[in-house]
């Protein structure tokens, strides 16, 4: 009985997920750059072991002090950063390193933060990765954080995947590496407003090809109608109704002339040298 109890204690101690959480790695920096035309805050996570984490999920929180409109000071205020909770992108399958993205939209606390304002700000971003160990089914948790000087504006992560002999190979040596990319220094709000103004200007100033085609067809039809009206007025091209009336009038006149024409006198020669009219009365 005692031996069984000791074996159980040793198994529980060995199977604790502390060492498993140590194999979950986070990038040393977070980056801000454009993705599909929108500013995004991104960081990278990876799993060093071949055994997978089951039911892995990621969360991110922004911690910074703030002051309310009434003057109340709230130290270390926590705000959630959306990393795909609405779309299910926060559920991870860590077969390879993944780049986690937070889109800076109107609901983001960085909506009005430009590059200069972000560098002067004071905050910390805490990211939490949770999941279950595949072998034991126990829950493990790994955490990391990024300070202001650890957020690189205008950078992107270097790819760690290469295709070798039909298989993808992960190079963890470049897991933390980034490179600079062209990125506007304005805030996400100013970028969205500029894009909206540009779209509105293009919509009202440049007509579409379809509109031009419709206008050309309308102008051609109008010119054809005017030319037809001029020809009708000048007598060159009578309308179909007048043509039918002229034809009917011609037929009626021909019939009248046939009726009014006197019968022709036909003559024939008879024997004995006598000529007689065919219209004479025979006695």
C-alpha positions, 0 to 999 in steps of 0.5 A: 500500500505504501509502495503504491502511494509512493509510486503515485506521488512520484508519477504526479511529480514527474508529470507536472507540466512545469517543464512542458511550459518551458518548451513554449517560446515567444518572440523577443519583440512584438512588431507593428506593420501593415497586413492587408492594408491595416495596421496590426500588432503581432508577435510569434509563438512556437512549440519546441517539442514534437508532442503537440499541445491540445486545446491551445488558446492565446490571450493578450492584455494591455496593462497601463495606468489611466485616468477617468473623466471624473479625475480618478486614477486607475493604476495598472488598468487591464484591457483585452486585446483581440487576437481573433476571439470572434473569428476563432483565430485564438484557438491554435494548433502549434505544429509550427511557429505562428504569428499572432495578430491584433488588428488595430481597429476602432475597438483597439486601445491603439486606434489613435496611437501613432509611432511617436505617441507609442514610443512616448507611452508607458504600457506592458502587453501580457500574452498568455498561452494555455493548453493541455499536455498530450501525454498526461492531459494536464493543463499547462500555461506559458506567459510572456510580456512586451514593454514599450521598447520591445515593440518595433514599429515598421518591422516584420518577422522573418520566415522560419519555414523552408520546403525541403524534399516535400516537407516543411522544415522549421529553423528556430535559429531565426525565430526572433529575427525581424526586418524593416518594411515600409510602414506609415508613421501615422495612427490607424485612425488617420490611415483609415480616414485617408483611405476613405477620403481617397476612395471618395475622391476617386468615386466622384472624380473618375467616371467608370467605363460603364457610365461612359459607354451608357453616355455614348449610347445615349448620345448616339441614339439622340443624334439618330433621332434628330437626323431622322426628324430632319429628313422627315421635315425635308421630305427626303424620308417619309414616315411609314404611315405616309408611304402606305397612304400614298400607295393606297391613293395610287391604287384608287386612282388606277382603278378610277382610270380603268372604269372611266376609260371608254371601251376600245372598238374591236373590228374583224373582217368577215367574208364577202369583204364586209366590215362590221363592228362587234358592238353593232346590233345584229338583226 
